[in-house]
Amino acid sequence: MTTRRRVGSTTLEVPVFGFGAAQLGELYGKVDEAQSQATLDAAWDGGVRFYDTAPWYGLGLSEHRLGGLLRTKPRGDFIVNTKVGRTLVRPKDVTTYKNPYWVGGLPFEVAFDYSYDGIMRSYEQSMQRLALNTFDSLVIHDLDTLFHSTEMVDLHLRQLTGGGMKALGELKASGDIKAIGVGNNVPGNLDEMLNLIDVDFAIVAMPYTLLDQSILHTDMAHCVNRGISVIIGAPFASGILVTGSGAGAKYAYGAASPEVQAKVQKLEAACKTHGVSMPAAALQFPLAHPAVVSVIPGSASATELTQNVASLQAPIPQSFWTDLKAQGLIDVDAPVPGASA
């Protein structure tokens, strides 16, 4: 867990396991302050030193909560990444406002802005919420067709290339950040962005997991060829690879479809045959890819955090990966843990 991998050609090195703080923004359910504090304490006490958050997560709540921990620790002892592209604004009508995105979170509205001023404003707001005056990296967040129409993607890309990248370049050149990243959820969208901008790493939130390797020969190959590192942001595919199949299972931040449920059931059967924990397989699988430098699963409780740490270290026989390929459950070309180069 303490092993570090270099991000692109930068000086930044990150641990292979990090803490994704989205769930502290109350995505699927409320997380009270005591539970949030206990989760963060368990992460730190368990040796976690890489933390990822964003203004989007709970509309500022995740950053506030994570900052409550990190501001008490020596700055050189941890690595923190947050994201830009969204600023938070006061609702037009505070008396009728209801958060439409998160189960909980804070009472703010989102304004997308990938321009020079928008990137700088997002960066400054995040410094205040996290109570930190430096970050190790910043990520261009969610500039894809999951959150925007094709027309709005084009508009925001023009903002980004017309000034937003200049802002990020200035922050990197001054040493305020060490690396620039891009976060993406949709297969193909990452390839399009990487043809337009230069970044050091990408956070891939869905399309490269134990359940789906659809970008293995496209986006992931592009990253290898360009020397761009990858951080896997949703190794459990937003839930189902840790909860398993069944009623209430989540995939891609919504209810899992019958097709996804059926594939997970086959993965569960293979795990049972080989005595493997599916969460362990889900965490360890992407780390075998040559572009991947870290996985950052979310945890909403201290128990979940402890289980994730254990899963990362659990032994998995090579026969398990061979069987998954033989059954067509993972791409035959996908790199797997323990395989010879």
C-alpha positions as YAML, in Angstrom:
chain: A
units: angstrom
residues:
- id: 1
  name: MET
  ca: [0.00, 0.00, 0.00]
- id: 2
  name: THR
  ca: [2.92, 2.34, 0.60]
- id: 3
  name: THR
  ca: [4.51, 1.50, -2.78]
- id: 4
  name: ARG
  ca: [4.62, 4.64, -4.92]
- id: 5
  name: ARG
  ca: [4.47, 5.09, -8.67]
- id: 6
  name: ARG
  ca: [5.53, 8.16, -10.63]
- id: 7
  name: VAL
  ca: [2.84, 10.24, -12.33]
- id: 8
  name: GLY
  ca: [3.78, 10.73, -15.98]
- id: 9
  name: SER
  ca: [7.07, 12.58, -16.33]
- id: 10
  name: THR
  ca: [6.44, 14.76, -13.26]
- id: 11
  name: THR
  ca: [8.15, 14.70, -9.88]
- id: 12
  name: LEU
  ca: [4.91, 13.54, -8.22]
- id: 13
  name: GLU
  ca: [4.82, 9.97, -6.91]
- id: 14
  name: VAL
  ca: [1.58, 8.57, -5.50]
- id: 15
  name: PRO
  ca: [0.85, 5.48, -3.40]
- id: 16
  name: VAL
  ca: [-0.88, 2.65, -5.25]
- id: 17
  name: PHE
  ca: [-3.82, 2.96, -2.83]
- id: 18
  name: GLY
  ca: [-5.61, 6.18, -2.03]
- id: 19
  name: PHE
  ca: [-8.78, 7.44, -0.40]
- id: 20
  name: GLY
  ca: [-11.60, 8.60, -2.67]
- id: 21
  name: ALA
  ca: [-13.66, 11.08, -0.65]
- id: 22
  name: ALA
  ca: [-16.83, 11.20, -2.78]
- id: 23
  name: GLN
  ca: [-18.88, 9.22, -0.29]
- id: 24
  name: LEU
  ca: [-18.15, 11.77, 2.41]
- id: 25
  name: GLY
  ca: [-20.24, 14.10, 0.24]
- id: 26
  name: GLU
  ca: [-23.24, 11.83, 0.93]
- id: 27
  name: LEU
  ca: [-23.83, 10.33, -2.50]
- id: 28
  name: TYR
  ca: [-26.00, 7.35, -1.54]
- id: 29
  name: GLY
  ca: [-26.89, 8.19, 2.05]
- id: 30
  name: LYS
  ca: [-26.27, 10.57, 4.92]
- id: 31
  name: VAL
  ca: [-22.93, 10.30, 6.73]
- id: 32
  name: ASP
  ca: [-22.96, 11.98, 10.12]
- id: 33
  name: GLU
  ca: [-19.98, 13.95, 11.37]
- id: 34
  name: ALA
  ca: [-18.85, 11.30, 13.84]
- id: 35
  name: GLN
  ca: [-18.87, 8.62, 11.13]
- id: 36
  name: SER
  ca: [-17.02, 10.87, 8.71]
- id: 37
  name: GLN
  ca: [-14.37, 11.65, 11.31]
- id: 38
  name: ALA
  ca: [-13.99, 7.98, 12.23]
- id: 39
  name: THR
  ca: [-13.56, 7.04, 8.56]
- id: 40
  name: LEU
  ca: [-10.88, 9.65, 7.99]
- id: 41
  name: ASP
  ca: [-9.10, 8.71, 11.22]
- id: 42
  name: ALA
  ca: [-9.13, 5.05, 10.17]
- id: 43
  name: ALA
  ca: [-7.64, 5.99, 6.81]
- id: 44
  name: TRP
  ca: [-4.81, 7.97, 8.36]
- id: 45
  name: ASP
  ca: [-4.15, 5.40, 11.08]
- id: 46
  name: GLY
  ca: [-4.19, 2.68, 8.41]
- id: 47
  name: GLY
  ca: [-1.37, 4.39, 6.54]
- id: 48
  name: VAL
  ca: [-3.34, 6.10, 3.76]
- id: 49
  name: ARG
  ca: [-1.46, 9.16, 2.54]
- id: 50
  name: PHE
  ca: [-3.12, 9.91, -0.81]
- id: 51
  name: TYR
  ca: [-6.49, 11.68, -0.83]
- id: 52
  name: ASP
  ca: [-8.79, 12.63, -3.70]
- id: 53
  name: THR
  ca: [-11.76, 14.98, -3.49]
- id: 54
  name: ALA
  ca: [-13.66, 17.56, -5.55]
- id: 55
  name: PRO
  ca: [-16.01, 20.54, -5.18]
- id: 56
  name: TRP
  ca: [-18.71, 18.37, -6.78]
- id: 57
  name: TYR
  ca: [-18.68, 15.79, -3.96]
- id: 58
  name: GLY
  ca: [-21.48, 16.89, -1.69]
- id: 59
  name: LEU
  ca: [-21.22, 20.40, -3.16]
- id: 60
  name: GLY
  ca: [-18.26, 21.24, -0.97]
- id: 61
  name: LEU
  ca: [-18.98, 18.91, 1.95]
- id: 62
  name: SER
  ca: [-16.31, 16.35, 1.01]
- id: 63
  name: GLU
  ca: [-13.62, 19.03, 0.80]
- id: 64
  name: HIS
  ca: [-14.67, 20.53, 4.14]
- id: 65
  name: ARG
  ca: [-14.56, 17.15, 5.85]
- id: 66
  name: LEU
  ca: [-11.27, 16.06, 4.32]
- id: 67
  name: GLY
  ca: [-9.74, 19.43, 5.17]
- id: 68
  name: GLY
  ca: [-10.71, 18.87, 8.79]
- id: 69
  name: LEU
  ca: [-8.26, 15.97, 8.85]
- id: 70
  name: LEU
  ca: [-5.49, 17.20, 6.57]
- id: 71
  name: ARG
  ca: [-5.13, 20.67, 8.10]
- id: 72
  name: THR
  ca: [-4.02, 18.96, 11.33]
- id: 73
  name: LYS
  ca: [-1.28, 16.91, 9.64]
- id: 74
  name: PRO
  ca: [2.21, 17.95, 8.47]
- id: 75
  name: ARG
  ca: [1.82, 19.12, 4.87]
- id: 76
  name: GLY
  ca: [4.71, 17.02, 3.64]
- id: 77
  name: ASP
  ca: [3.16, 13.81, 4.98]
- id: 78
  name: PHE
  ca: [0.29, 13.49, 2.50]
- id: 79
  name: ILE
  ca: [-0.69, 13.98, -1.15]
- id: 80
  name: VAL
  ca: [-3.99, 15.63, -2.03]
- id: 81
  name: ASN
  ca: [-5.78, 16.02, -5.34]
- id: 82
  name: THR
  ca: [-8.89, 18.05, -6.00]
- id: 83
  name: LYS
  ca: [-10.66, 19.15, -9.16]
- id: 84
  name: VAL
  ca: [-11.55, 22.22, -11.19]
- id: 85
  name: GLY
  ca: [-14.27, 23.14, -13.66]
- id: 86
  name: ARG
  ca: [-17.09, 23.70, -11.19]
- id: 87
  name: THR
  ca: [-17.54, 26.64, -8.86]
- id: 88
  name: LEU
  ca: [-20.15, 26.67, -6.10]
- id: 89
  name: VAL
  ca: [-22.63, 29.52, -5.86]
- id: 90
  name: ARG
  ca: [-25.44, 30.59, -3.53]
- id: 91
  name: PRO
  ca: [-28.86, 29.36, -4.73]
- id: 92
  name: LYS
  ca: [-31.07, 31.99, -6.31]
- id: 93
  name: ASP
  ca: [-33.84, 31.17, -3.82]
- id: 94
  name: VAL
  ca: [-32.47, 29.85, -0.56]
- id: 95
  name: THR
  ca: [-35.96, 29.29, 0.89]
- id: 96
  name: THR
  ca: [-37.00, 26.70, -1.70]
- id: 97
  name: TYR
  ca: [-33.61, 25.19, -2.58]
- id: 98
  name: LYS
  ca: [-33.31, 21.40, -2.52]
- id: 99
  name: ASN
  ca: [-30.13, 19.63, -3.54]
- id: 100
  name: PRO
  ca: [-31.08, 17.67, -6.68]
- id: 101
  name: TYR
  ca: [-27.87, 15.62, -6.94]
- id: 102
  name: TRP
  ca: [-26.76, 14.34, -3.56]
- id: 103
  name: VAL
  ca: [-28.69, 12.66, -0.76]
- id: 104
  name: GLY
  ca: [-27.07, 15.15, 1.60]
- id: 105
  name: GLY
  ca: [-24.32, 17.65, 0.94]
- id: 106
  name: LEU
  ca: [-24.28, 21.42, 1.29]
- id: 107
  name: PRO
  ca: [-26.86, 23.97, 0.03]
- id: 108
  name: PHE
  ca: [-25.09, 25.30, -3.04]
- id: 109
  name: GLU
  ca: [-25.62, 25.30, -6.78]
- id: 110
  name: VAL
  ca: [-23.01, 24.40, -9.40]
- id: 111
  name: ALA
  ca: [-21.67, 26.69, -12.11]
- id: 112
  name: PHE
  ca: [-19.54, 25.01, -14.77]
- id: 113
  name: ASP
  ca: [-16.63, 27.15, -15.92]
- id: 114
  name: TYR
  ca: [-13.47, 25.86, -17.62]
- id: 115
  name: SER
  ca: [-12.12, 29.31, -18.53]
- id: 116
  name: TYR
  ca: [-8.97, 30.88, -17.08]
- id: 117
  name: ASP
  ca: [-10.96, 32.77, -14.44]
- id: 118
  name: GLY
  ca: [-13.20, 29.79, -13.74]
- id: 119
  name: ILE
  ca: [-10.26, 27.45, -13.12]
- id: 120
  name: MET
  ca: [-8.61, 29.97, -10.80]
- id: 121
  name: ARG
  ca: [-11.86, 30.63, -8.93]
- id: 122
  name: SER
  ca: [-12.45, 26.90, -8.44]
- id: 123
  name: TYR
  ca: [-8.86, 26.46, -7.22]
- id: 124
  name: GLU
  ca: [-9.17, 29.32, -4.73]
- id: 125
  name: GLN
  ca: [-12.52, 28.10, -3.39]
- id: 126
  name: SER
  ca: [-11.08, 24.62, -2.84]
- id: 127
  name: MET
  ca: [-8.09, 26.00, -0.93]
- id: 128
  name: GLN
  ca: [-10.47, 27.67, 1.49]
- id: 129
  name: ARG
  ca: [-12.72, 24.62, 1.94]
- id: 130
  name: LEU
  ca: [-9.75, 22.30, 2.49]
- id: 131
  name: ALA
  ca: [-7.91, 24.84, 4.66]
- id: 132
  name: LEU
  ca: [-4.75, 24.16, 2.63]
- id: 133
  name: ASN
  ca: [-2.70, 26.60, 0.57]
- id: 134
  name: THR
  ca: [-1.18, 24.02, -1.78]
- id: 135
  name: PHE
  ca: [-2.37, 20.95, -3.65]
- id: 136
  name: ASP
  ca: [-0.26, 18.29, -5.27]
- id: 137
  name: SER
  ca: [-2.40, 18.08, -8.39]
- id: 138
  name: LEU
  ca: [-5.57, 19.41, -9.99]
- id: 139
  name: VAL
  ca: [-7.95, 17.56, -12.30]
- id: 140
  name: ILE
  ca: [-10.16, 18.97, -15.06]
- id: 141
  name: HIS
  ca: [-13.41, 17.44, -13.86]
- id: 142
  name: ASP
  ca: [-16.27, 15.82, -15.78]
- id: 143
  name: LEU
  ca: [-15.88, 17.52, -19.14]
- id: 144
  name: ASP
  ca: [-17.72, 14.69, -20.86]
- id: 145
  name: THR
  ca: [-21.10, 13.69, -22.25]
- id: 146
  name: LEU
  ca: [-22.26, 12.18, -18.97]
- id: 147
  name: PHE
  ca: [-22.66, 15.71, -17.58]
- id: 148
  name: HIS
  ca: [-22.98, 17.85, -20.72]
- id: 149
  name: SER
  ca: [-24.63, 17.84, -24.12]
- id: 150
  name: THR
  ca: [-22.28, 17.50, -27.07]
- id: 151
  name: GLU
  ca: [-22.73, 21.20, -27.77]
- id: 152
  name: MET
  ca: [-21.81, 22.15, -24.20]
- id: 153
  name: VAL
  ca: [-18.78, 19.85, -24.28]
- id: 154
  name: ASP
  ca: [-17.59, 21.75, -27.35]
- id: 155
  name: LEU
  ca: [-18.21, 25.09, -25.62]
- id: 156
  name: HIS
  ca: [-16.38, 24.07, -22.46]
- id: 157
  name: LEU
  ca: [-13.48, 22.64, -24.47]
- id: 158
  name: ARG
  ca: [-13.12, 26.03, -26.17]
- id: 159
  name: GLN
  ca: [-13.03, 27.63, -22.71]
- id: 160
  name: LEU
  ca: [-10.43, 25.14, -21.60]
- id: 161
  name: THR
  ca: [-8.14, 25.48, -24.59]
- id: 162
  name: GLY
  ca: [-8.72, 29.23, -24.75]
- id: 163
  name: GLY
  ca: [-7.62, 29.95, -21.19]
- id: 164
  name: GLY
  ca: [-8.25, 27.16, -18.70]
- id: 165
  name: MET
  ca: [-5.12, 25.22, -19.65]
- id: 166
  name: LYS
  ca: [-3.11, 28.44, -19.37]
- id: 167
  name: ALA
  ca: [-4.26, 28.77, -15.75]
- id: 168
  name: LEU
  ca: [-3.28, 25.19, -14.94]
- id: 169
  name: GLY
  ca: [0.04, 25.61, -16.74]
- id: 170
  name: GLU
  ca: [0.83, 28.70, -14.67]
- id: 171
  name: LEU
  ca: [0.04, 26.87, -11.42]
- id: 172
  name: LYS
  ca: [2.31, 23.99, -12.43]
- id: 173
  name: ALA
  ca: [5.13, 26.25, -13.63]
- id: 174
  name: SER
  ca: [5.08, 28.18, -10.35]
- id: 175
  name: GLY
  ca: [5.24, 24.97, -8.30]
- id: 176
  name: ASP
  ca: [1.78, 25.47, -6.78]
- id: 177
  name: ILE
  ca: [0.85, 22.06, -8.20]
- id: 178
  name: LYS
  ca: [3.04, 19.24, -9.47]
- id: 179
  name: ALA
  ca: [0.71, 17.59, -11.99]
- id: 180
  name: ILE
  ca: [-2.34, 18.28, -14.16]
- id: 181
  name: GLY
  ca: [-4.99, 15.65, -14.70]
- id: 182
  name: VAL
  ca: [-8.29, 15.08, -16.44]
- id: 183
  name: GLY
  ca: [-11.24, 13.14, -15.06]
- id: 184
  name: ASN
  ca: [-13.52, 11.21, -17.38]
- id: 185
  name: ASN
  ca: [-16.45, 8.81, -17.21]
- id: 186
  name: VAL
  ca: [-17.38, 8.05, -20.83]
- id: 187
  name: PRO
  ca: [-15.50, 5.70, -23.19]
- id: 188
  name: GLY
  ca: [-14.06, 7.65, -26.10]
- id: 189
  name: ASN
  ca: [-14.39, 11.08, -24.50]
- id: 190
  name: LEU
  ca: [-10.95, 10.76, -22.92]
- id: 191
  name: ASP
  ca: [-9.33, 10.01, -26.28]
- id: 192
  name: GLU
  ca: [-10.93, 13.14, -27.71]
- id: 193
  name: MET
  ca: [-9.64, 15.34, -24.88]
- id: 194
  name: LEU
  ca: [-6.12, 13.93, -24.98]
- id: 195
  name: ASN
  ca: [-5.91, 14.92, -28.64]
- id: 196
  name: LEU
  ca: [-6.54, 18.53, -27.64]
- id: 197
  name: ILE
  ca: [-4.66, 19.06, -24.37]
- id: 198
  name: ASP
  ca: [-1.50, 17.93, -22.61]
- id: 199
  name: VAL
  ca: [-1.94, 16.41, -19.15]
- id: 200
  name: ASP
  ca: [0.15, 14.25, -16.84]
- id: 201
  name: PHE
  ca: [-2.55, 11.81, -15.75]
- id: 202
  name: ALA
  ca: [-6.19, 10.84, -16.11]
- id: 203
  name: ILE
  ca: [-8.66, 9.71, -13.48]
- id: 204
  name: VAL
  ca: [-10.78, 7.02, -15.14]
- id: 205
  name: ALA
  ca: [-13.93, 6.69, -13.08]
- id: 206
  name: MET
  ca: [-15.83, 3.85, -14.76]
- id: 207
  name: PRO
  ca: [-14.67, 2.34, -18.06]
- id: 208
  name: TYR
  ca: [-11.70, 0.29, -16.80]
- id: 209
  name: THR
  ca: [-12.69, -2.09, -14.03]
- id: 210
  name: LEU
  ca: [-12.95, -5.82, -13.39]
- id: 211
  name: LEU
  ca: [-16.40, -5.52, -14.96]
- id: 212
  name: ASP
  ca: [-15.57, -3.46, -18.06]
- id: 213
  name: GLN
  ca: [-12.37, -3.09, -20.09]
- id: 214
  name: SER
  ca: [-13.97, -1.40, -23.09]
- id: 215
  name: ILE
  ca: [-11.25, 1.26, -23.28]
- id: 216
  name: LEU
  ca: [-8.30, -1.14, -23.06]
- id: 217
  name: HIS
  ca: [-7.31, -0.72, -26.72]
- id: 218
  name: THR
  ca: [-8.36, 2.93, -27.03]
- id: 219
  name: ASP
  ca: [-8.13, 5.39, -24.13]
- id: 220
  name: MET
  ca: [-5.83, 3.20, -22.01]
- id: 221
  name: ALA
  ca: [-3.54, 2.43, -24.95]
- id: 222
  name: HIS
  ca: [-3.46, 6.15, -25.76]
- id: 223
  name: CYS
  ca: [-2.28, 6.86, -22.22]
- id: 224
  name: VAL
  ca: [0.49, 4.28, -22.46]
- id: 225
  name: ASN
  ca: [1.65, 5.66, -25.80]
- id: 226
  name: ARG
  ca: [1.65, 9.24, -24.52]
- id: 227
  name: GLY
  ca: [3.24, 8.49, -21.14]
- id: 228
  name: ILE
  ca: [0.07, 9.61, -19.33]
- id: 229
  name: SER
  ca: [-0.59, 7.90, -16.02]
- id: 230
  name: VAL
  ca: [-4.02, 6.64, -14.97]
- id: 231
  name: ILE
  ca: [-5.69, 6.66, -11.56]
- id: 232
  name: ILE
  ca: [-8.70, 4.37, -11.27]
- id: 233
  name: GLY
  ca: [-11.41, 6.40, -9.57]
- id: 234
  name: ALA
  ca: [-14.21, 3.84, -9.26]
- id: 235
  name: PRO
  ca: [-12.62, 0.38, -8.96]
- id: 236
  name: PHE
  ca: [-15.88, -1.03, -7.57]
- id: 237
  name: ALA
  ca: [-17.84, 0.33, -10.57]
- id: 238
  name: SER
  ca: [-19.67, 2.66, -8.14]
- id: 239
  name: GLY
  ca: [-20.75, -0.17, -5.88]
- id: 240
  name: ILE
  ca: [-21.67, -3.52, -7.39]
- id: 241
  name: LEU
  ca: [-18.17, -5.02, -7.29]
- id: 242
  name: VAL
  ca: [-18.12, -4.70, -3.52]
- id: 243
  name: THR
  ca: [-21.78, -5.26, -2.64]
- id: 244
  name: GLY
  ca: [-22.30, -8.01, -5.19]
- id: 245
  name: SER
  ca: [-25.34, -8.57, -7.36]
- id: 246
  name: GLY
  ca: [-28.90, -8.31, -6.09]
- id: 247
  name: ALA
  ca: [-31.55, -5.79, -5.23]
- id: 248
  name: GLY
  ca: [-30.20, -2.30, -4.72]
- id: 249
  name: ALA
  ca: [-26.88, -2.97, -6.47]
- id: 250
  name: LYS
  ca: [-25.39, 0.18, -8.01]
- id: 251
  name: TYR
  ca: [-23.53, 0.45, -11.30]
- id: 252
  name: ALA
  ca: [-22.37, 3.69, -12.94]
- id: 253
  name: TYR
  ca: [-24.05, 5.63, -10.11]
- id: 254
  name: GLY
  ca: [-27.49, 4.17, -10.81]
- id: 255
  name: ALA
  ca: [-29.39, 0.88, -10.50]
- id: 256
  name: ALA
  ca: [-27.50, -2.02, -12.08]
- id: 257
  name: SER
  ca: [-29.15, -3.33, -15.25]
- id: 258
  name: PRO
  ca: [-30.10, -7.02, -15.69]
- id: 259
  name: GLU
  ca: [-27.13, -7.41, -18.08]
- id: 260
  name: VAL
  ca: [-24.68, -6.03, -15.54]
- id: 261
  name: GLN
  ca: [-26.23, -8.14, -12.78]
- id: 262
  name: ALA
  ca: [-25.82, -11.27, -14.91]
- id: 263
  name: LYS
  ca: [-22.13, -10.61, -15.57]
- id: 264
  name: VAL
  ca: [-21.46, -9.89, -11.90]
- id: 265
  name: GLN
  ca: [-23.14, -13.17, -10.98]
- id: 266
  name: LYS
  ca: [-20.66, -14.97, -13.25]
- id: 267
  name: LEU
  ca: [-17.78, -13.09, -11.61]
- id: 268
  name: GLU
  ca: [-19.14, -14.07, -8.21]
- id: 269
  name: ALA
  ca: [-19.24, -17.73, -9.26]
- id: 270
  name: ALA
  ca: [-15.62, -17.59, -10.43]
- id: 271
  name: CYS
  ca: [-14.59, -15.92, -7.16]
- id: 272
  name: LYS
  ca: [-16.31, -18.67, -5.19]
- id: 273
  name: THR
  ca: [-14.61, -21.39, -7.25]
- id: 274
  name: HIS
  ca: [-11.14, -19.95, -6.58]
- id: 275
  name: GLY
  ca: [-11.73, -18.74, -3.02]
- id: 276
  name: VAL
  ca: [-11.25, -15.11, -4.03]
- id: 277
  name: SER
  ca: [-12.93, -12.03, -2.61]
- id: 278
  name: MET
  ca: [-14.53, -10.03, -5.43]
- id: 279
  name: PRO
  ca: [-13.60, -6.67, -3.85]
- id: 280
  name: ALA
  ca: [-9.99, -7.87, -3.67]
- id: 281
  name: ALA
  ca: [-10.05, -8.81, -7.35]
- id: 282
  name: ALA
  ca: [-11.66, -5.47, -8.23]
- id: 283
  name: LEU
  ca: [-8.96, -3.47, -6.43]
- id: 284
  name: GLN
  ca: [-5.99, -5.48, -7.62]
- id: 285
  name: PHE
  ca: [-6.98, -6.02, -11.26]
- id: 286
  name: PRO
  ca: [-6.50, -2.46, -12.60]
- id: 287
  name: LEU
  ca: [-3.14, -2.02, -10.87]
- id: 288
  name: ALA
  ca: [-1.67, -4.57, -13.30]
- id: 289
  name: HIS
  ca: [-2.13, -2.19, -16.23]
- id: 290
  name: PRO
  ca: [1.13, -0.40, -17.10]
- id: 291
  name: ALA
  ca: [-0.54, 3.04, -17.16]
- id: 292
  name: VAL
  ca: [-2.21, 2.71, -13.76]
- id: 293
  name: VAL
  ca: [-0.45, 4.27, -10.79]
- id: 294
  name: SER
  ca: [-3.17, 4.11, -8.12]
- id: 295
  name: VAL
  ca: [-6.70, 3.02, -7.19]
- id: 296
  name: ILE
  ca: [-8.80, 5.33, -5.01]
- id: 297
  name: PRO
  ca: [-11.92, 3.53, -3.76]
- id: 298
  name: GLY
  ca: [-14.40, 5.41, -1.63]
- id: 299
  name: SER
  ca: [-15.25, 4.54, 1.96]
- id: 300
  name: ALA
  ca: [-18.24, 5.79, 3.93]
- id: 301
  name: SER
  ca: [-17.19, 4.16, 7.20]
- id: 302
  name: ALA
  ca: [-14.11, 3.01, 9.10]
- id: 303
  name: THR
  ca: [-15.17, -0.60, 8.52]
- id: 304
  name: GLU
  ca: [-15.26, -0.11, 4.75]
- id: 305
  name: LEU
  ca: [-11.86, 1.54, 4.83]
- id: 306
  name: THR
  ca: [-10.34, -1.34, 6.78]
- id: 307
  name: GLN
  ca: [-11.90, -3.86, 4.40]
- id: 308
  name: ASN
  ca: [-10.47, -2.04, 1.38]
- id: 309
  name: VAL
  ca: [-6.97, -2.08, 2.85]
- id: 310
  name: ALA
  ca: [-7.28, -5.81, 3.52]
- id: 311
  name: SER
  ca: [-8.63, -6.44, 0.00]
- id: 312
  name: LEU
  ca: [-5.63, -4.76, -1.58]
- id: 313
  name: GLN
  ca: [-3.31, -7.17, 0.21]
- id: 314
  name: ALA
  ca: [-5.33, -10.40, -0.16]
- id: 315
  name: PRO
  ca: [-3.63, -13.23, -2.13]
- id: 316
  name: ILE
  ca: [-5.20, -14.17, -5.47]
- id: 317
  name: PRO
  ca: [-4.09, -17.29, -7.39]
- id: 318
  name: GLN
  ca: [-3.01, -16.90, -11.02]
- id: 319
  name: SER
  ca: [-5.54, -19.57, -11.97]
- id: 320
  name: PHE
  ca: [-8.33, -17.12, -11.12]
- id: 321
  name: TRP
  ca: [-7.25, -14.63, -13.77]
- id: 322
  name: THR
  ca: [-6.71, -17.41, -16.31]
- id: 323
  name: ASP
  ca: [-10.23, -18.67, -15.65]
- id: 324
  name: LEU
  ca: [-11.75, -15.19, -16.07]
- id: 325
  name: LYS
  ca: [-10.12, -14.87, -19.49]
- id: 326
  name: ALA
  ca: [-11.17, -18.38, -20.51]
- id: 327
  name: GLN
  ca: [-14.78, -17.54, -19.64]
- id: 328
  name: GLY
  ca: [-14.65, -14.20, -21.46]
- id: 329
  name: LEU
  ca: [-15.28, -12.31, -18.23]
- id: 330
  name: ILE
  ca: [-12.28, -10.03, -18.76]
- id: 331
  name: ASP
  ca: [-10.57, -9.03, -21.99]
- id: 332
  name: VAL
  ca: [-8.06, -11.65, -23.09]
- id: 333
  name: ASP
  ca: [-5.47, -8.89, -23.60]
- id: 334
  name: ALA
  ca: [-5.99, -7.26, -20.21]
- id: 335
  name: PRO
  ca: [-2.85, -7.25, -18.01]
- id: 336
  name: VAL
  ca: [-3.46, -9.18, -14.80]
- id: 337
  name: PRO
  ca: [-1.64, -9.24, -11.44]
- id: 338
  name: GLY
  ca: [1.27, -11.61, -11.19]
- id: 339
  name: ALA
  ca: [1.56, -12.27, -14.92]
- id: 340
  name: SER
  ca: [4.96, -12.22, -16.56]
- id: 341
  name: ALA
  ca: [5.78, -9.11, -18.56]
...
